Amino acid sequence: MTGVGDGIHSLRERWARQAGRVPTIVPFVGYGGDGWIRVLGRVVLRKPEPATGDRFQSVRGWRSFTSVPVRDAEITVTAGMASGMVSADRGGVIDARVEVDLRPGWSSVQLSVAGGGTVELRVFVVDESATFGVVSDIDDTVMVTALPRPFLAAWNTFVLNEHARTPVAGMAVLYERLTTAHPESPVVYLSTGAWNVVPTLTRFLSRNLYPRGALLLTDWGPTKEHWFRSGPEHKRISLERLAAEFPGIRWLLIGDDGQHDVSIYGDFARRYPEHVRAIAIRQLTPGEAVLAGGRTSSPDEEDTADWVYAPDGAGLSSQLRDLGVL
């Protein structure tokens, strides 16, 4: 099935280059640990006229989706005096681990591509002493979607921009309290959305005062076995990777009861109890639950994690304070 997608990508890329488009890197927020960083971004073809990052970031979701990716592009990563090469995948997505020593906290890394310019990538390097981190879902957890699930991905990608999205009440305040109580903690937004919408989601999070963090999304493209990738599997694999990358961190997992978060988080807690501090589930309103296709069941009694439930950030904050998380 990947052959069909590869053929379409190649044709669109050839047409775009003939029209004078040049490779442009869209940097995402990265993260890292002692001696390494995870570089995230996307390479697309666009008009060569000078443009700031803000201008590119202002592109609506549907334009981001229709941007022509540069498959297998070679990217130069420069951090301080060190540099190395990484490659984008068939969809132009950059997702590579680079061995480099950076101080804990926020750092800047330079990314460049032949025929294009150089951009700055922000990465959060986790201190070795950190013992706490936050993993958060996005749809119906930090922002209200109020759409039937079958139409959600298409609407978010092709139509909506960040101005039309509504934040979940109290969640930004909860996240600010968490990062204030644990300033060394990484924040990771884990979603089943496509990489194409990272700029839109980044603007939404920033505009509504959510803490900066890496966004781990996925690719809509086909695999060798299926036309579309599995969102739940993407979340499971990402959680397992975070556990392996940061063995000393116990995560607060935040999601909602309208998708697969309860089952995914519960399964992760059973298999990796040493990596889970608590699980916080935002309860959907009756109307949101109908659009989401119902609510998920409660976790099994044998789960070892602490679970808290509330319809908003204020309720979750109160219960997390009782658990000693805040």
C-alpha positions as CSV (number, residue, x, y, z in Angstrom):
1,M,0.0,0.0,0.0
2,T,2.9,2.3,0.5
3,G,3.7,2.2,-3.2
4,V,0.6,4.2,-4.0
5,G,1.4,6.9,-1.5
6,D,5.1,7.1,-2.6
7,G,4.0,7.5,-6.3
8,I,1.7,10.4,-5.4
9,H,4.4,12.0,-3.3
10,S,7.0,11.8,-6.0
11,L,4.7,13.3,-8.6
12,R,3.7,16.2,-6.4
13,E,7.3,16.9,-5.4
14,R,8.4,17.0,-9.1
15,W,5.7,19.4,-10.0
16,A,6.5,21.7,-7.0
17,R,10.2,21.8,-7.8
18,Q,9.4,22.6,-11.5
19,A,7.2,25.5,-10.2
20,G,10.3,26.9,-8.3
21,R,9.5,25.7,-4.8
22,V,12.4,25.2,-2.4
23,P,12.9,22.9,0.6
24,T,11.9,24.6,3.9
25,I,12.2,23.1,7.4
26,V,9.3,23.5,9.8
27,P,10.8,22.9,13.2
28,F,8.8,21.3,16.0
29,V,9.7,21.3,19.7
30,G,12.2,18.5,20.6
31,Y,13.4,16.9,23.8
32,G,16.4,15.1,25.1
33,G,18.4,13.6,27.9
34,D,22.0,13.2,29.0
35,G,24.1,13.1,25.8
36,W,21.3,13.0,23.3
37,I,18.3,14.9,21.8
38,R,15.3,14.0,19.7
39,V,15.0,16.3,16.7
40,L,11.5,16.8,15.3
41,G,10.3,18.7,12.3
42,R,9.1,18.5,8.7
43,V,10.6,19.4,5.4
44,V,8.2,20.8,2.7
45,L,8.5,22.7,-0.5
46,R,7.4,26.3,-0.6
47,K,8.0,29.6,-2.5
48,P,11.5,30.9,-2.1
49,E,10.6,34.4,-1.1
50,P,11.9,35.5,2.4
51,A,9.5,34.6,5.1
52,T,9.7,34.5,8.9
53,G,8.8,31.4,10.9
54,D,5.7,33.2,12.1
55,R,4.4,33.6,8.6
56,F,4.8,29.9,7.9
57,Q,3.2,29.0,11.2
58,S,0.2,31.1,10.4
59,V,-0.8,28.8,7.6
60,R,-4.2,27.1,8.2
61,G,-4.4,23.4,8.8
62,W,-5.6,22.5,5.3
63,R,-2.7,24.4,3.7
64,S,-0.3,22.5,6.0
65,F,-1.8,19.3,4.9
66,T,-1.5,20.1,1.2
67,S,2.1,21.3,1.5
68,V,4.4,19.1,-0.6
69,P,6.8,17.1,1.7
70,V,10.4,16.5,0.7
71,R,10.9,12.7,1.2
72,D,14.3,11.5,2.4
73,A,15.7,15.0,2.7
74,E,19.2,15.2,4.3
75,I,19.2,17.6,7.3
76,T,22.3,19.1,9.0
77,V,21.9,19.5,12.8
78,T,24.2,21.9,14.5
79,A,24.3,22.2,18.3
80,G,27.1,24.4,19.6
81,M,30.3,23.2,18.1
82,A,28.9,19.8,17.1
83,S,27.1,18.9,13.9
84,G,25.7,15.8,12.2
85,M,23.3,14.6,9.5
86,V,19.8,13.1,9.8
87,S,17.2,12.2,7.2
88,A,13.5,13.0,6.9
89,D,11.2,10.0,6.2
90,R,9.0,9.4,3.1
91,G,6.5,12.0,4.4
92,G,9.2,14.7,5.0
93,V,9.0,14.2,8.8
94,I,12.2,14.6,10.8
95,D,12.3,12.3,13.8
96,A,15.9,11.5,14.7
97,R,18.0,10.9,17.8
98,V,21.2,12.9,17.8
99,E,24.1,12.3,20.1
100,V,25.1,15.7,21.6
101,D,25.8,17.1,25.1
102,L,23.5,20.0,26.0
103,R,22.8,21.5,29.4
104,P,19.5,20.6,31.1
105,G,16.7,23.0,30.3
106,W,15.8,24.7,27.1
107,S,18.4,24.9,24.3
108,S,18.5,26.0,20.6
109,V,19.6,23.7,17.8
110,Q,20.1,24.8,14.2
111,L,18.6,22.8,11.3
112,S,19.5,23.3,7.6
113,V,18.7,21.7,4.3
114,A,20.4,21.9,1.0
115,G,18.7,24.5,-1.2
116,G,16.9,26.0,1.8
117,G,17.6,28.1,4.8
118,T,18.5,27.5,8.4
119,V,15.9,27.4,11.2
120,E,16.1,27.2,15.0
121,L,14.7,24.2,16.9
122,R,13.9,24.4,20.6
123,V,14.6,21.4,22.6
124,F,14.0,20.6,26.3
125,V,16.9,18.6,27.8
126,V,15.7,16.7,30.9
127,D,18.0,16.7,33.9
128,E,19.2,13.3,35.1
129,S,17.8,14.1,38.5
130,A,14.2,14.6,37.2
131,T,11.7,12.1,38.6
132,F,8.4,13.5,37.3
133,G,7.0,14.3,33.9
134,V,3.6,15.0,32.2
135,V,2.1,13.2,29.2
136,S,-1.1,14.8,27.9
137,D,-3.6,14.0,25.2
138,I,-5.0,16.9,23.2
139,D,-8.5,16.5,21.7
140,D,-11.1,16.8,24.5
141,T,-8.3,16.9,27.1
142,V,-6.8,20.4,26.6
143,M,-9.3,21.6,24.0
144,V,-12.9,20.9,23.4
145,T,-13.6,19.4,19.9
146,A,-17.4,18.8,20.1
147,L,-17.4,16.8,16.9
148,P,-18.2,13.2,16.0
149,R,-15.0,11.2,16.1
150,P,-15.2,10.1,12.4
151,F,-15.1,13.7,11.3
152,L,-12.7,15.0,13.9
153,A,-9.3,14.5,12.2
154,A,-10.5,15.8,8.8
155,W,-12.1,18.9,10.4
156,N,-9.0,19.7,12.5
157,T,-6.7,19.3,9.5
158,F,-8.6,20.9,6.7
159,V,-10.9,23.5,8.2
160,L,-10.2,24.7,11.7
161,N,-7.6,27.1,12.9
162,E,-6.5,27.8,16.5
163,H,-8.8,30.8,16.9
164,A,-11.9,28.6,16.6
165,R,-10.7,26.0,19.2
166,T,-12.0,26.2,22.8
167,P,-9.7,25.3,25.7
168,V,-11.0,22.9,28.4
169,A,-11.8,25.0,31.5
170,G,-9.0,25.1,34.1
171,M,-6.6,22.8,32.3
172,A,-4.0,25.4,31.4
173,V,-4.0,26.5,35.1
174,L,-3.5,22.9,36.1
175,Y,-0.6,22.4,33.8
176,E,1.0,25.7,35.0
177,R,0.8,24.5,38.6
178,L,2.3,21.2,37.6
179,T,5.3,22.8,35.9
180,T,5.7,25.3,38.7
181,A,5.7,22.4,41.3
182,H,8.1,20.4,39.1
183,P,10.2,22.9,37.0
184,E,12.5,20.2,35.9
185,S,9.8,18.0,34.4
186,P,9.3,17.4,30.7
187,V,5.9,18.0,29.1
188,V,4.8,15.9,26.2
189,Y,1.6,16.3,24.2
190,L,0.7,12.9,22.7
191,S,-2.0,12.8,20.1
192,T,-3.3,10.6,17.2
193,G,-3.4,13.7,15.0
194,A,-1.2,14.1,11.9
195,W,2.2,15.8,11.9
196,N,0.7,18.3,9.4
197,V,-1.3,20.1,12.2
198,V,1.6,20.6,14.6
199,P,1.9,24.4,13.7
200,T,-1.8,24.9,14.4
201,L,-1.7,22.9,17.7
202,T,1.4,24.8,18.8
203,R,-0.3,28.1,18.3
204,F,-3.3,27.0,20.2
205,L,-1.3,25.8,23.2
206,S,0.8,29.0,23.3
207,R,-2.3,31.3,22.8
208,N,-4.0,29.6,25.7
209,L,-1.0,29.6,28.0
210,Y,-0.3,25.9,28.1
211,P,3.4,25.1,28.9
212,R,5.7,24.5,25.9
213,G,6.4,20.8,25.2
214,A,7.1,18.3,22.5
215,L,4.1,17.2,20.3
216,L,4.3,13.5,19.4
217,L,1.8,13.0,16.5
218,T,1.7,10.4,13.7
219,D,1.4,10.0,10.0
220,W,-1.9,9.6,8.2
221,G,-0.1,7.7,5.4
222,P,-0.5,4.0,4.6
223,T,1.7,1.2,5.9
224,K,2.6,-2.1,4.2
225,E,-0.5,-3.7,5.8
226,H,-3.1,-1.0,6.2
227,W,-4.3,2.2,4.5
228,F,-4.2,4.2,7.8
229,R,-2.0,3.9,10.8
230,S,-3.3,2.9,14.3
231,G,-3.7,5.9,16.6
232,P,-3.9,3.8,19.8
233,E,-0.8,1.8,18.7
234,H,1.0,5.1,18.2
235,K,0.2,6.2,21.7
236,R,1.3,2.8,23.2
237,I,4.6,2.9,21.3
238,S,5.3,6.5,22.3
239,L,4.7,5.8,26.0
240,E,7.0,2.8,25.9
241,R,9.7,4.9,24.2
242,L,9.4,7.6,26.9
243,A,9.7,4.9,29.6
244,A,12.9,3.6,28.0
245,E,14.4,7.0,27.4
246,F,13.8,8.3,30.9
247,P,13.9,5.3,33.3
248,G,14.0,7.5,36.3
249,I,10.8,9.4,35.6
250,R,7.3,8.6,36.8
251,W,4.7,10.1,34.5
252,L,1.4,11.8,35.2
253,L,-0.8,10.6,32.3
254,I,-3.6,13.0,31.4
255,G,-6.4,12.1,29.0
256,D,-10.2,11.9,28.6
257,D,-12.8,9.2,28.9
258,G,-14.1,9.6,25.3
259,Q,-11.3,7.9,23.4
260,H,-8.9,5.1,24.2
261,D,-6.9,6.9,26.9
262,V,-8.4,4.9,29.8
263,S,-7.5,1.6,28.3
264,I,-4.1,2.7,26.9
265,Y,-3.0,4.3,30.2
266,G,-4.4,1.5,32.2
267,D,-2.4,-1.1,30.2
268,F,0.7,1.0,30.4
269,A,0.3,1.3,34.2
270,R,-0.1,-2.5,34.6
271,R,3.0,-3.2,32.5
272,Y,5.2,-0.4,33.8
273,P,3.9,0.6,37.2
274,E,7.3,2.1,38.1
275,H,6.9,4.7,35.4
276,V,3.4,6.0,36.4
277,R,2.9,8.6,39.1
278,A,-0.9,8.9,38.5
279,I,-3.5,9.0,35.8
280,A,-5.9,12.0,35.4
281,I,-9.0,11.6,33.3
282,R,-11.1,14.5,32.2
283,Q,-14.7,13.4,32.1
284,L,-16.6,14.5,29.0
285,T,-20.0,16.3,29.3
286,P,-23.0,14.2,28.2
287,G,-23.1,16.0,24.9
288,E,-19.4,15.5,24.3
289,A,-19.7,11.8,25.2
290,V,-22.4,11.3,22.6
291,L,-20.2,12.9,19.9
292,A,-17.3,10.8,21.0
293,G,-19.3,7.6,20.7
294,G,-19.8,7.1,24.4
295,R,-17.5,6.8,27.4
296,T,-14.8,4.2,28.0
297,S,-15.1,1.8,30.9
298,S,-13.4,2.3,34.3
299,P,-10.0,0.6,34.8
300,D,-9.7,-2.8,36.3
301,E,-9.5,-3.0,40.0
302,E,-6.0,-4.6,39.9
303,D,-4.5,-1.4,38.4
304,T,-1.8,-0.2,40.6
305,A,-1.9,3.5,39.6
306,D,-3.7,6.3,41.3
307,W,-6.7,7.4,39.2
308,V,-8.5,10.8,39.4
309,Y,-11.5,11.9,37.5
310,A,-13.1,15.3,37.0
311,P,-14.8,17.3,34.2
312,D,-12.3,20.2,34.3
313,G,-8.9,21.2,35.4
314,A,-10.0,22.6,38.8
315,G,-11.4,19.2,39.8
316,L,-8.4,17.3,38.7
317,S,-6.1,19.8,40.4
318,S,-7.8,19.3,43.7
319,Q,-7.5,15.6,43.6
320,L,-3.9,15.6,42.4
321,R,-3.1,17.9,45.4
322,D,-4.6,15.3,47.7
323,L,-2.3,12.7,46.1
324,G,0.7,14.9,46.7
325,V,1.4,15.5,43.0
326,L,0.8,19.3,43.4
